[in-house]
Amino acid sequence: MIRRIILILILALVMASCAGAPAATEAPAATEEPAATEAPTESFLGDNSPSNVLTETSSPQPIPTQVLPTPTDTPLPTLELPTEAANAPMSMVWDGTPTYLGDSTPGYSFRVTYDPDLWALTADQFGFPALGHRTIPSCVISVTSGRGLPASMTVEHDVLDIDNIAFDVGKVYENGVLKFVTYTGGDRTIITGFEVSFDEQVDECLADTETVLSTLRSVSVSQATPQP
């Protein structure tokens, strides 16, 4: 009896070992979590990609046009001419120191003769002796010497021969307008210069001027009439 039970147990064990092992339960595949998306880091300057960078350009501001004042000639004050003396002589003389002393013989003055009905001996705006025309406003003969001129002025030169006197005549223009005329010459004893200024009646002023300058000659200082 015992043998039969043992045999049955052995057969049961053999049968159990021959049976297929139960299928292993496959564990469910792990679900792959999506990678965490990294939040874009924004620069404190903002998005600086080329397409989004805004270049600030400043529009040039219009420069206000500065209106320069038009240069105008400042008129010189009118010379005060002395009242013509009653019963004045037919002619009077103006004696003075030559303006080119280095080219003149020492001890001599220049002398010109003028009609007191047309001219009056006075002083110009700088205090030097001058002849002022009585009937042509601003027509004045004053003494002068060579000096420089601004670039805006041009000079035309001519020669005036009167008896034994030769003058270099310089006509000074500015923008095509005759501004004044200089006469430089002498009688080989003295060399002196005169400047003629004017505002109107230019031809008449220059004609009366040349009448005066044609009388130029040198006199001894001892015979010269004192200047006013």
mmCIF file of the C-alpha atoms, coordinates in Angstrom:
data_MODEL
# 
_entry.id   MODEL 
# 
loop_
_atom_site.group_PDB 
_atom_site.id 
_atom_site.type_symbol 
_atom_site.label_atom_id 
_atom_site.label_alt_id 
_atom_site.label_comp_id 
_atom_site.label_asym_id 
_atom_site.label_entity_id 
_atom_site.label_seq_id 
_atom_site.pdbx_PDB_ins_code 
_atom_site.Cartn_x 
_atom_site.Cartn_y 
_atom_site.Cartn_z 
_atom_site.occupancy 
_atom_site.B_iso_or_equiv 
_atom_site.pdbx_formal_charge 
_atom_site.auth_seq_id 
_atom_site.auth_comp_id 
_atom_site.auth_asym_id 
_atom_site.auth_atom_id 
_atom_site.pdbx_PDB_model_num 
ATOM 1   C CA . MET A 1 1   ? 0.000  0.000   0.000   1.00 0.00 ? 1   MET A CA 1 
ATOM 2   C CA . ILE A 1 2   ? 2.762  2.311   0.914   1.00 0.00 ? 2   ILE A CA 1 
ATOM 3   C CA . ARG A 1 3   ? 4.577  1.457   -2.264  1.00 0.00 ? 3   ARG A CA 1 
ATOM 4   C CA . ARG A 1 4   ? 1.553  2.340   -4.333  1.00 0.00 ? 4   ARG A CA 1 
ATOM 5   C CA . ILE A 1 5   ? 1.307  5.737   -2.694  1.00 0.00 ? 5   ILE A CA 1 
ATOM 6   C CA . ILE A 1 6   ? 5.006  6.436   -3.250  1.00 0.00 ? 6   ILE A CA 1 
ATOM 7   C CA . LEU A 1 7   ? 4.695  5.382   -6.908  1.00 0.00 ? 7   LEU A CA 1 
ATOM 8   C CA . ILE A 1 8   ? 1.757  7.673   -7.395  1.00 0.00 ? 8   ILE A CA 1 
ATOM 9   C CA . LEU A 1 9   ? 3.699  10.622  -5.904  1.00 0.00 ? 9   LEU A CA 1 
ATOM 10  C CA . ILE A 1 10  ? 6.672  9.919   -8.142  1.00 0.00 ? 10  ILE A CA 1 
ATOM 11  C CA . LEU A 1 11  ? 4.459  9.817   -11.227 1.00 0.00 ? 11  LEU A CA 1 
ATOM 12  C CA . ALA A 1 12  ? 2.788  13.023  -10.178 1.00 0.00 ? 12  ALA A CA 1 
ATOM 13  C CA . LEU A 1 13  ? 6.159  14.756  -9.804  1.00 0.00 ? 13  LEU A CA 1 
ATOM 14  C CA . VAL A 1 14  ? 7.308  13.492  -13.219 1.00 0.00 ? 14  VAL A CA 1 
ATOM 15  C CA . MET A 1 15  ? 4.167  14.738  -14.873 1.00 0.00 ? 15  MET A CA 1 
ATOM 16  C CA . ALA A 1 16  ? 4.489  18.060  -13.181 1.00 0.00 ? 16  ALA A CA 1 
ATOM 17  C CA . SER A 1 17  ? 8.073  18.561  -14.404 1.00 0.00 ? 17  SER A CA 1 
ATOM 18  C CA . CYS A 1 18  ? 7.122  17.706  -17.993 1.00 0.00 ? 18  CYS A CA 1 
ATOM 19  C CA . ALA A 1 19  ? 4.326  20.223  -18.179 1.00 0.00 ? 19  ALA A CA 1 
ATOM 20  C CA . GLY A 1 20  ? 5.242  23.667  -19.833 1.00 0.00 ? 20  GLY A CA 1 
ATOM 21  C CA . ALA A 1 21  ? 6.151  26.386  -17.530 1.00 0.00 ? 21  ALA A CA 1 
ATOM 22  C CA . PRO A 1 22  ? 3.417  28.936  -17.285 1.00 0.00 ? 22  PRO A CA 1 
ATOM 23  C CA . ALA A 1 23  ? 3.905  31.950  -19.679 1.00 0.00 ? 23  ALA A CA 1 
ATOM 24  C CA . ALA A 1 24  ? 5.665  34.696  -17.989 1.00 0.00 ? 24  ALA A CA 1 
ATOM 25  C CA . THR A 1 25  ? 3.612  37.699  -17.601 1.00 0.00 ? 25  THR A CA 1 
ATOM 26  C CA . GLU A 1 26  ? 5.219  40.398  -19.754 1.00 0.00 ? 26  GLU A CA 1 
ATOM 27  C CA . ALA A 1 27  ? 5.573  43.488  -17.854 1.00 0.00 ? 27  ALA A CA 1 
ATOM 28  C CA . PRO A 1 28  ? 4.032  46.437  -19.604 1.00 0.00 ? 28  PRO A CA 1 
ATOM 29  C CA . ALA A 1 29  ? 6.560  48.556  -21.460 1.00 0.00 ? 29  ALA A CA 1 
ATOM 30  C CA . ALA A 1 30  ? 7.508  51.629  -19.644 1.00 0.00 ? 30  ALA A CA 1 
ATOM 31  C CA . THR A 1 31  ? 5.921  54.662  -21.170 1.00 0.00 ? 31  THR A CA 1 
ATOM 32  C CA . GLU A 1 32  ? 8.690  57.073  -22.258 1.00 0.00 ? 32  GLU A CA 1 
ATOM 33  C CA . GLU A 1 33  ? 7.902  60.455  -20.998 1.00 0.00 ? 33  GLU A CA 1 
ATOM 34  C CA . PRO A 1 34  ? 8.568  63.207  -23.477 1.00 0.00 ? 34  PRO A CA 1 
ATOM 35  C CA . ALA A 1 35  ? 11.643 65.234  -22.752 1.00 0.00 ? 35  ALA A CA 1 
ATOM 36  C CA . ALA A 1 36  ? 10.836 68.344  -20.946 1.00 0.00 ? 36  ALA A CA 1 
ATOM 37  C CA . THR A 1 37  ? 10.933 71.276  -23.339 1.00 0.00 ? 37  THR A CA 1 
ATOM 38  C CA . GLU A 1 38  ? 13.395 73.836  -22.101 1.00 0.00 ? 38  GLU A CA 1 
ATOM 39  C CA . ALA A 1 39  ? 11.795 77.194  -21.858 1.00 0.00 ? 39  ALA A CA 1 
ATOM 40  C CA . PRO A 1 40  ? 13.585 79.683  -24.108 1.00 0.00 ? 40  PRO A CA 1 
ATOM 41  C CA . THR A 1 41  ? 15.733 82.019  -22.200 1.00 0.00 ? 41  THR A CA 1 
ATOM 42  C CA . GLU A 1 42  ? 14.916 85.565  -23.224 1.00 0.00 ? 42  GLU A CA 1 
ATOM 43  C CA . SER A 1 43  ? 17.725 88.075  -23.025 1.00 0.00 ? 43  SER A CA 1 
ATOM 44  C CA . PHE A 1 44  ? 17.028 91.149  -21.043 1.00 0.00 ? 44  PHE A CA 1 
ATOM 45  C CA . LEU A 1 45  ? 17.666 92.992  -24.285 1.00 0.00 ? 45  LEU A CA 1 
ATOM 46  C CA . GLY A 1 46  ? 14.815 91.115  -25.935 1.00 0.00 ? 46  GLY A CA 1 
ATOM 47  C CA . ASP A 1 47  ? 14.903 88.966  -29.032 1.00 0.00 ? 47  ASP A CA 1 
ATOM 48  C CA . ASN A 1 48  ? 18.003 90.022  -30.924 1.00 0.00 ? 48  ASN A CA 1 
ATOM 49  C CA . SER A 1 49  ? 17.682 87.794  -33.939 1.00 0.00 ? 49  SER A CA 1 
ATOM 50  C CA . PRO A 1 50  ? 18.559 89.608  -37.184 1.00 0.00 ? 50  PRO A CA 1 
ATOM 51  C CA . SER A 1 51  ? 14.954 89.566  -38.343 1.00 0.00 ? 51  SER A CA 1 
ATOM 52  C CA . ASN A 1 52  ? 13.671 91.095  -35.156 1.00 0.00 ? 52  ASN A CA 1 
ATOM 53  C CA . VAL A 1 53  ? 16.403 93.586  -34.323 1.00 0.00 ? 53  VAL A CA 1 
ATOM 54  C CA . LEU A 1 54  ? 15.105 97.071  -35.023 1.00 0.00 ? 54  LEU A CA 1 
ATOM 55  C CA . THR A 1 55  ? 17.853 99.517  -35.833 1.00 0.00 ? 55  THR A CA 1 
ATOM 56  C CA . GLU A 1 56  ? 16.915 102.929 -34.602 1.00 0.00 ? 56  GLU A CA 1 
ATOM 57  C CA . THR A 1 57  ? 17.936 105.564 -37.096 1.00 0.00 ? 57  THR A CA 1 
ATOM 58  C CA . SER A 1 58  ? 17.697 109.219 -36.410 1.00 0.00 ? 58  SER A CA 1 
ATOM 59  C CA . SER A 1 59  ? 16.443 111.304 -39.286 1.00 0.00 ? 59  SER A CA 1 
ATOM 60  C CA . PRO A 1 60  ? 18.695 114.313 -39.909 1.00 0.00 ? 60  PRO A CA 1 
ATOM 61  C CA . GLN A 1 61  ? 17.096 117.432 -38.619 1.00 0.00 ? 61  GLN A CA 1 
ATOM 62  C CA . PRO A 1 62  ? 16.945 120.271 -41.125 1.00 0.00 ? 62  PRO A CA 1 
ATOM 63  C CA . ILE A 1 63  ? 19.553 122.928 -40.416 1.00 0.00 ? 63  ILE A CA 1 
ATOM 64  C CA . PRO A 1 64  ? 17.951 126.335 -40.267 1.00 0.00 ? 64  PRO A CA 1 
ATOM 65  C CA . THR A 1 65  ? 19.193 128.535 -43.031 1.00 0.00 ? 65  THR A CA 1 
ATOM 66  C CA . GLN A 1 66  ? 21.095 131.451 -41.630 1.00 0.00 ? 66  GLN A CA 1 
ATOM 67  C CA . VAL A 1 67  ? 20.280 134.592 -43.489 1.00 0.00 ? 67  VAL A CA 1 
ATOM 68  C CA . LEU A 1 68  ? 23.391 136.707 -43.705 1.00 0.00 ? 68  LEU A CA 1 
ATOM 69  C CA . PRO A 1 69  ? 22.916 140.424 -43.846 1.00 0.00 ? 69  PRO A CA 1 
ATOM 70  C CA . THR A 1 70  ? 23.660 141.962 -47.198 1.00 0.00 ? 70  THR A CA 1 
ATOM 71  C CA . PRO A 1 71  ? 26.813 144.027 -46.875 1.00 0.00 ? 71  PRO A CA 1 
ATOM 72  C CA . THR A 1 72  ? 26.112 147.670 -47.436 1.00 0.00 ? 72  THR A CA 1 
ATOM 73  C CA . ASP A 1 73  ? 28.447 150.586 -47.710 1.00 0.00 ? 73  ASP A CA 1 
ATOM 74  C CA . THR A 1 74  ? 28.429 152.785 -44.663 1.00 0.00 ? 74  THR A CA 1 
ATOM 75  C CA . PRO A 1 75  ? 28.167 156.318 -45.936 1.00 0.00 ? 75  PRO A CA 1 
ATOM 76  C CA . LEU A 1 76  ? 30.827 158.637 -44.623 1.00 0.00 ? 76  LEU A CA 1 
ATOM 77  C CA . PRO A 1 77  ? 29.641 161.702 -42.799 1.00 0.00 ? 77  PRO A CA 1 
ATOM 78  C CA . THR A 1 78  ? 29.231 164.763 -44.955 1.00 0.00 ? 78  THR A CA 1 
ATOM 79  C CA . LEU A 1 79  ? 32.166 167.127 -44.777 1.00 0.00 ? 79  LEU A CA 1 
ATOM 80  C CA . GLU A 1 80  ? 31.533 170.463 -43.196 1.00 0.00 ? 80  GLU A CA 1 
ATOM 81  C CA . LEU A 1 81  ? 32.606 173.059 -45.709 1.00 0.00 ? 81  LEU A CA 1 
ATOM 82  C CA . PRO A 1 82  ? 33.493 176.556 -44.595 1.00 0.00 ? 82  PRO A CA 1 
ATOM 83  C CA . THR A 1 83  ? 31.297 179.343 -45.871 1.00 0.00 ? 83  THR A CA 1 
ATOM 84  C CA . GLU A 1 84  ? 32.698 180.924 -48.976 1.00 0.00 ? 84  GLU A CA 1 
ATOM 85  C CA . ALA A 1 85  ? 34.319 184.220 -48.132 1.00 0.00 ? 85  ALA A CA 1 
ATOM 86  C CA . ALA A 1 86  ? 32.876 187.360 -49.610 1.00 0.00 ? 86  ALA A CA 1 
ATOM 87  C CA . ASN A 1 87  ? 34.984 188.819 -52.396 1.00 0.00 ? 87  ASN A CA 1 
ATOM 88  C CA . ALA A 1 88  ? 37.051 185.626 -52.525 1.00 0.00 ? 88  ALA A CA 1 
ATOM 89  C CA . PRO A 1 89  ? 40.002 185.618 -54.956 1.00 0.00 ? 89  PRO A CA 1 
ATOM 90  C CA . MET A 1 90  ? 39.739 183.910 -58.325 1.00 0.00 ? 90  MET A CA 1 
ATOM 91  C CA . SER A 1 91  ? 41.962 181.084 -57.107 1.00 0.00 ? 91  SER A CA 1 
ATOM 92  C CA . MET A 1 92  ? 43.436 179.776 -53.875 1.00 0.00 ? 92  MET A CA 1 
ATOM 93  C CA . VAL A 1 93  ? 46.219 177.313 -53.093 1.00 0.00 ? 93  VAL A CA 1 
ATOM 94  C CA . TRP A 1 94  ? 46.470 174.144 -51.071 1.00 0.00 ? 94  TRP A CA 1 
ATOM 95  C CA . ASP A 1 95  ? 49.992 173.319 -49.900 1.00 0.00 ? 95  ASP A CA 1 
ATOM 96  C CA . GLY A 1 96  ? 50.830 170.044 -48.167 1.00 0.00 ? 96  GLY A CA 1 
ATOM 97  C CA . THR A 1 97  ? 53.480 167.482 -47.316 1.00 0.00 ? 97  THR A CA 1 
ATOM 98  C CA . PRO A 1 98  ? 54.121 164.917 -50.092 1.00 0.00 ? 98  PRO A CA 1 
ATOM 99  C CA . THR A 1 99  ? 52.806 161.479 -49.155 1.00 0.00 ? 99  THR A CA 1 
ATOM 100 C CA . TYR A 1 100 ? 55.882 159.766 -50.682 1.00 0.00 ? 100 TYR A CA 1 
ATOM 101 C CA . LEU A 1 101 ? 58.640 161.509 -48.745 1.00 0.00 ? 101 LEU A CA 1 
ATOM 102 C CA . GLY A 1 102 ? 61.222 158.846 -49.671 1.00 0.00 ? 102 GLY A CA 1 
ATOM 103 C CA . ASP A 1 103 ? 60.708 159.617 -53.379 1.00 0.00 ? 103 ASP A CA 1 
ATOM 104 C CA . SER A 1 104 ? 60.573 163.406 -52.927 1.00 0.00 ? 104 SER A CA 1 
ATOM 105 C CA . THR A 1 105 ? 63.307 165.995 -52.533 1.00 0.00 ? 105 THR A CA 1 
ATOM 106 C CA . PRO A 1 106 ? 63.538 167.038 -48.885 1.00 0.00 ? 106 PRO A CA 1 
ATOM 107 C CA . GLY A 1 107 ? 62.415 170.568 -48.059 1.00 0.00 ? 107 GLY A CA 1 
ATOM 108 C CA . TYR A 1 108 ? 59.591 170.759 -50.593 1.00 0.00 ? 108 TYR A CA 1 
ATOM 109 C CA . SER A 1 109 ? 55.805 170.710 -50.365 1.00 0.00 ? 109 SER A CA 1 
ATOM 110 C CA . PHE A 1 110 ? 53.188 170.112 -53.029 1.00 0.00 ? 110 PHE A CA 1 
ATOM 111 C CA . ARG A 1 111 ? 50.884 172.904 -54.177 1.00 0.00 ? 111 ARG A CA 1 
ATOM 112 C CA . VAL A 1 112 ? 47.628 172.777 -56.118 1.00 0.00 ? 112 VAL A CA 1 
ATOM 113 C CA . THR A 1 113 ? 45.453 175.724 -57.108 1.00 0.00 ? 113 THR A CA 1 
ATOM 114 C CA . TYR A 1 114 ? 41.643 175.577 -56.927 1.00 0.00 ? 114 TYR A CA 1 
ATOM 115 C CA . ASP A 1 115 ? 38.596 177.728 -57.600 1.00 0.00 ? 115 ASP A CA 1 
ATOM 116 C CA . PRO A 1 116 ? 37.015 178.708 -54.255 1.00 0.00 ? 116 PRO A CA 1 
ATOM 117 C CA . ASP A 1 117 ? 33.609 178.898 -55.961 1.00 0.00 ? 117 ASP A CA 1 
ATOM 118 C CA . LEU A 1 118 ? 33.820 175.133 -56.606 1.00 0.00 ? 118 LEU A CA 1 
ATOM 119 C CA . TRP A 1 119 ? 36.043 173.851 -53.813 1.00 0.00 ? 119 TRP A CA 1 
ATOM 120 C CA . ALA A 1 120 ? 36.638 174.498 -50.129 1.00 0.00 ? 120 ALA A CA 1 
ATOM 121 C CA . LEU A 1 121 ? 39.712 173.505 -48.114 1.00 0.00 ? 121 LEU A CA 1 
ATOM 122 C CA . THR A 1 122 ? 38.606 171.503 -45.080 1.00 0.00 ? 122 THR A CA 1 
ATOM 123 C CA . ALA A 1 123 ? 39.501 168.316 -43.186 1.00 0.00 ? 123 ALA A CA 1 
ATOM 124 C CA . ASP A 1 124 ? 38.366 164.813 -44.131 1.00 0.00 ? 124 ASP A CA 1 
ATOM 125 C CA . GLN A 1 125 ? 36.850 162.214 -41.791 1.00 0.00 ? 125 GLN A CA 1 
ATOM 126 C CA . PHE A 1 126 ? 40.333 161.307 -40.522 1.00 0.00 ? 126 PHE A CA 1 
ATOM 127 C CA . GLY A 1 127 ? 41.392 164.881 -39.806 1.00 0.00 ? 127 GLY A CA 1 
ATOM 128 C CA . PHE A 1 128 ? 43.659 165.300 -42.849 1.00 0.00 ? 128 PHE A CA 1 
ATOM 129 C CA . PRO A 1 129 ? 43.377 168.328 -45.156 1.00 0.00 ? 129 PRO A CA 1 
ATOM 130 C CA . ALA A 1 130 ? 41.059 167.781 -48.125 1.00 0.00 ? 130 ALA A CA 1 
ATOM 131 C CA . LEU A 1 131 ? 39.187 169.685 -50.802 1.00 0.00 ? 131 LEU A CA 1 
ATOM 132 C CA . GLY A 1 132 ? 35.405 169.325 -50.741 1.00 0.00 ? 132 GLY A CA 1 
ATOM 133 C CA . HIS A 1 133 ? 33.307 170.179 -53.770 1.00 0.00 ? 133 HIS A CA 1 
ATOM 134 C CA . ARG A 1 134 ? 30.694 172.827 -53.060 1.00 0.00 ? 134 ARG A CA 1 
ATOM 135 C CA . THR A 1 135 ? 28.105 171.685 -55.625 1.00 0.00 ? 135 THR A CA 1 
ATOM 136 C CA . ILE A 1 136 ? 28.698 167.925 -56.004 1.00 0.00 ? 136 ILE A CA 1 
ATOM 137 C CA . PRO A 1 137 ? 27.857 166.100 -52.766 1.00 0.00 ? 137 PRO A CA 1 
ATOM 138 C CA . SER A 1 138 ? 30.552 163.715 -51.430 1.00 0.00 ? 138 SER A CA 1 
ATOM 139 C CA . CYS A 1 139 ? 33.055 164.708 -54.133 1.00 0.00 ? 139 CYS A CA 1 
ATOM 140 C CA . VAL A 1 140 ? 36.265 164.975 -52.098 1.00 0.00 ? 140 VAL A CA 1 
ATOM 141 C CA . ILE A 1 141 ? 39.987 165.157 -52.907 1.00 0.00 ? 141 ILE A CA 1 
ATOM 142 C CA . SER A 1 142 ? 42.153 163.885 -50.053 1.00 0.00 ? 142 SER A CA 1 
ATOM 143 C CA . VAL A 1 143 ? 45.792 162.866 -49.677 1.00 0.00 ? 143 VAL A CA 1 
ATOM 144 C CA . THR A 1 144 ? 46.691 159.175 -49.810 1.00 0.00 ? 144 THR A CA 1 
ATOM 145 C CA . SER A 1 145 ? 49.522 156.720 -50.332 1.00 0.00 ? 145 SER A CA 1 
ATOM 146 C CA . GLY A 1 146 ? 49.699 153.165 -51.618 1.00 0.00 ? 146 GLY A CA 1 
ATOM 147 C CA . ARG A 1 147 ? 47.908 150.510 -49.565 1.00 0.00 ? 147 ARG A CA 1 
ATOM 148 C CA . GLY A 1 148 ? 46.479 147.035 -49.956 1.00 0.00 ? 148 GLY A CA 1 
ATOM 149 C CA . LEU A 1 149 ? 42.961 146.359 -51.141 1.00 0.00 ? 149 LEU A CA 1 
ATOM 150 C CA . PRO A 1 150 ? 40.519 143.565 -50.251 1.00 0.00 ? 150 PRO A CA 1 
ATOM 151 C CA . ALA A 1 151 ? 40.259 140.640 -52.669 1.00 0.00 ? 151 ALA A CA 1 
ATOM 152 C CA . SER A 1 152 ? 36.797 141.814 -53.763 1.00 0.00 ? 152 SER A CA 1 
ATOM 153 C CA . MET A 1 153 ? 38.297 144.947 -55.353 1.00 0.00 ? 153 MET A CA 1 
ATOM 154 C CA . THR A 1 154 ? 40.105 145.315 -58.666 1.00 0.00 ? 154 THR A CA 1 
ATOM 155 C CA . VAL A 1 155 ? 42.171 148.190 -60.041 1.00 0.00 ? 155 VAL A CA 1 
ATOM 156 C CA . GLU A 1 156 ? 42.484 149.514 -63.566 1.00 0.00 ? 156 GLU A CA 1 
ATOM 157 C CA . HIS A 1 157 ? 45.558 151.661 -64.209 1.00 0.00 ? 157 HIS A CA 1 
ATOM 158 C CA . ASP A 1 158 ? 45.984 154.490 -66.670 1.00 0.00 ? 158 ASP A CA 1 
ATOM 159 C CA . VAL A 1 159 ? 48.430 157.339 -67.184 1.00 0.00 ? 159 VAL A CA 1 
ATOM 160 C CA . LEU A 1 160 ? 47.544 161.026 -67.222 1.00 0.00 ? 160 LEU A CA 1 
ATOM 161 C CA . ASP A 1 161 ? 50.116 163.467 -68.624 1.00 0.00 ? 161 ASP A CA 1 
ATOM 162 C CA . ILE A 1 162 ? 49.527 167.166 -67.989 1.00 0.00 ? 162 ILE A CA 1 
ATOM 163 C CA . ASP A 1 163 ? 52.346 169.472 -69.117 1.00 0.00 ? 163 ASP A CA 1 
ATOM 164 C CA . ASN A 1 164 ? 55.373 168.344 -67.075 1.00 0.00 ? 164 ASN A CA 1 
ATOM 165 C CA . ILE A 1 165 ? 53.275 166.330 -64.588 1.00 0.00 ? 165 ILE A CA 1 
ATOM 166 C CA . ALA A 1 166 ? 52.600 162.599 -64.922 1.00 0.00 ? 166 ALA A CA 1 
ATOM 167 C CA . PHE A 1 167 ? 49.989 160.780 -62.838 1.00 0.00 ? 167 PHE A CA 1 
ATOM 168 C CA . ASP A 1 168 ? 49.354 157.087 -62.443 1.00 0.00 ? 168 ASP A CA 1 
ATOM 169 C CA . VAL A 1 169 ? 45.557 156.859 -62.311 1.00 0.00 ? 169 VAL A CA 1 
ATOM 170 C CA . GLY A 1 170 ? 44.083 153.898 -60.449 1.00 0.00 ? 170 GLY A CA 1 
ATOM 171 C CA . LYS A 1 171 ? 40.360 153.230 -60.835 1.00 0.00 ? 171 LYS A CA 1 
ATOM 172 C CA . VAL A 1 172 ? 39.201 150.942 -58.046 1.00 0.00 ? 172 VAL A CA 1 
ATOM 173 C CA . TYR A 1 173 ? 36.121 148.763 -58.672 1.00 0.00 ? 173 TYR A CA 1 
ATOM 174 C CA . GLU A 1 174 ? 34.108 146.524 -56.389 1.00 0.00 ? 174 GLU A CA 1 
ATOM 175 C CA . ASN A 1 175 ? 31.642 144.125 -58.039 1.00 0.00 ? 175 ASN A CA 1 
ATOM 176 C CA . GLY A 1 176 ? 31.905 146.179 -61.206 1.00 0.00 ? 176 GLY A CA 1 
ATOM 177 C CA . VAL A 1 177 ? 31.100 149.477 -59.464 1.00 0.00 ? 177 VAL A CA 1 
ATOM 178 C CA . LEU A 1 178 ? 33.648 152.302 -59.470 1.00 0.00 ? 178 LEU A CA 1 
ATOM 179 C CA . LYS A 1 179 ? 34.323 153.118 -55.803 1.00 0.00 ? 179 LYS A CA 1 
ATOM 180 C CA . PHE A 1 180 ? 37.121 155.692 -55.909 1.00 0.00 ? 180 PHE A CA 1 
ATOM 181 C CA . VAL A 1 181 ? 40.053 156.891 -58.033 1.00 0.00 ? 181 VAL A CA 1 
ATOM 182 C CA . THR A 1 182 ? 43.654 157.548 -57.036 1.00 0.00 ? 182 THR A CA 1 
ATOM 183 C CA . TYR A 1 183 ? 46.143 159.905 -58.674 1.00 0.00 ? 183 TYR A CA 1 
ATOM 184 C CA . THR A 1 184 ? 49.835 159.401 -57.884 1.00 0.00 ? 184 THR A CA 1 
ATOM 185 C CA . GLY A 1 185 ? 52.470 161.619 -59.462 1.00 0.00 ? 185 GLY A CA 1 
ATOM 186 C CA . GLY A 1 186 ? 54.589 164.718 -59.265 1.00 0.00 ? 186 GLY A CA 1 
ATOM 187 C CA . ASP A 1 187 ? 56.906 167.142 -61.048 1.00 0.00 ? 187 ASP A CA 1 
ATOM 188 C CA . ARG A 1 188 ? 60.165 165.180 -60.509 1.00 0.00 ? 188 ARG A CA 1 
ATOM 189 C CA . THR A 1 189 ? 60.808 167.136 -57.295 1.00 0.00 ? 189 THR A CA 1 
ATOM 190 C CA . ILE A 1 190 ? 57.973 165.728 -55.224 1.00 0.00 ? 190 ILE A CA 1 
ATOM 191 C CA . ILE A 1 191 ? 55.825 162.592 -55.521 1.00 0.00 ? 191 ILE A CA 1 
ATOM 192 C CA . THR A 1 192 ? 52.459 162.613 -53.820 1.00 0.00 ? 192 THR A CA 1 
ATOM 193 C CA . GLY A 1 193 ? 49.130 160.818 -53.976 1.00 0.00 ? 193 GLY A CA 1 
ATOM 194 C CA . PHE A 1 194 ? 45.498 161.920 -53.982 1.00 0.00 ? 194 PHE A CA 1 
ATOM 195 C CA . GLU A 1 195 ? 42.291 159.943 -53.615 1.00 0.00 ? 195 GLU A CA 1 
ATOM 196 C CA . VAL A 1 196 ? 38.995 161.096 -55.063 1.00 0.00 ? 196 VAL A CA 1 
ATOM 197 C CA . SER A 1 197 ? 35.773 159.774 -53.539 1.00 0.00 ? 197 SER A CA 1 
ATOM 198 C CA . PHE A 1 198 ? 32.219 160.346 -54.752 1.00 0.00 ? 198 PHE A CA 1 
ATOM 199 C CA . ASP A 1 199 ? 28.640 159.113 -54.589 1.00 0.00 ? 199 ASP A CA 1 
ATOM 200 C CA . GLU A 1 200 ? 27.108 160.691 -57.684 1.00 0.00 ? 200 GLU A CA 1 
ATOM 201 C CA . GLN A 1 201 ? 27.984 162.806 -60.734 1.00 0.00 ? 201 GLN A CA 1 
ATOM 202 C CA . VAL A 1 202 ? 31.187 160.802 -61.062 1.00 0.00 ? 202 VAL A CA 1 
ATOM 203 C CA . ASP A 1 203 ? 32.269 162.208 -64.428 1.00 0.00 ? 203 ASP A CA 1 
ATOM 204 C CA . GLU A 1 204 ? 31.739 165.808 -63.316 1.00 0.00 ? 204 GLU A CA 1 
ATOM 205 C CA . CYS A 1 205 ? 33.606 165.182 -60.061 1.00 0.00 ? 205 CYS A CA 1 
ATOM 206 C CA . LEU A 1 206 ? 36.599 163.629 -61.838 1.00 0.00 ? 206 LEU A CA 1 
ATOM 207 C CA . ALA A 1 207 ? 36.684 166.385 -64.476 1.00 0.00 ? 207 ALA A CA 1 
ATOM 208 C CA . ASP A 1 208 ? 36.827 169.135 -61.815 1.00 0.00 ? 208 ASP A CA 1 
ATOM 209 C CA . THR A 1 209 ? 39.411 167.068 -59.894 1.00 0.00 ? 209 THR A CA 1 
ATOM 210 C CA . GLU A 1 210 ? 41.760 166.833 -62.868 1.00 0.00 ? 210 GLU A CA 1 
ATOM 211 C CA . THR A 1 211 ? 41.446 170.573 -63.370 1.00 0.00 ? 211 THR A CA 1 
ATOM 212 C CA . VAL A 1 212 ? 42.810 171.040 -59.832 1.00 0.00 ? 212 VAL A CA 1 
ATOM 213 C CA . LEU A 1 213 ? 45.536 168.372 -60.083 1.00 0.00 ? 213 LEU A CA 1 
ATOM 214 C CA . SER A 1 214 ? 46.793 169.782 -63.385 1.00 0.00 ? 214 SER A CA 1 
ATOM 215 C CA . THR A 1 215 ? 48.130 172.740 -61.376 1.00 0.00 ? 215 THR A CA 1 
ATOM 216 C CA . LEU A 1 216 ? 50.350 170.526 -59.159 1.00 0.00 ? 216 LEU A CA 1 
ATOM 217 C CA . ARG A 1 217 ? 53.883 171.800 -58.564 1.00 0.00 ? 217 ARG A CA 1 
ATOM 218 C CA . SER A 1 218 ? 56.483 171.773 -55.837 1.00 0.00 ? 218 SER A CA 1 
ATOM 219 C CA . VAL A 1 219 ? 57.276 174.774 -53.619 1.00 0.00 ? 219 VAL A CA 1 
ATOM 220 C CA . SER A 1 220 ? 59.833 175.304 -50.920 1.00 0.00 ? 220 SER A CA 1 
ATOM 221 C CA . VAL A 1 221 ? 58.586 174.554 -47.430 1.00 0.00 ? 221 VAL A CA 1 
ATOM 222 C CA . SER A 1 222 ? 59.506 178.128 -46.479 1.00 0.00 ? 222 SER A CA 1 
ATOM 223 C CA . GLN A 1 223 ? 57.072 179.436 -49.093 1.00 0.00 ? 223 GLN A CA 1 
ATOM 224 C CA . ALA A 1 224 ? 54.267 176.949 -48.367 1.00 0.00 ? 224 ALA A CA 1 
ATOM 225 C CA . THR A 1 225 ? 50.979 178.183 -46.974 1.00 0.00 ? 225 THR A CA 1 
ATOM 226 C CA . PRO A 1 226 ? 50.359 176.717 -43.511 1.00 0.00 ? 226 PRO A CA 1 
ATOM 227 C CA . GLN A 1 227 ? 47.750 173.975 -43.455 1.00 0.00 ? 227 GLN A CA 1 
ATOM 228 C CA . PRO A 1 228 ? 44.490 174.754 -41.662 1.00 0.00 ? 228 PRO A CA 1 
# 
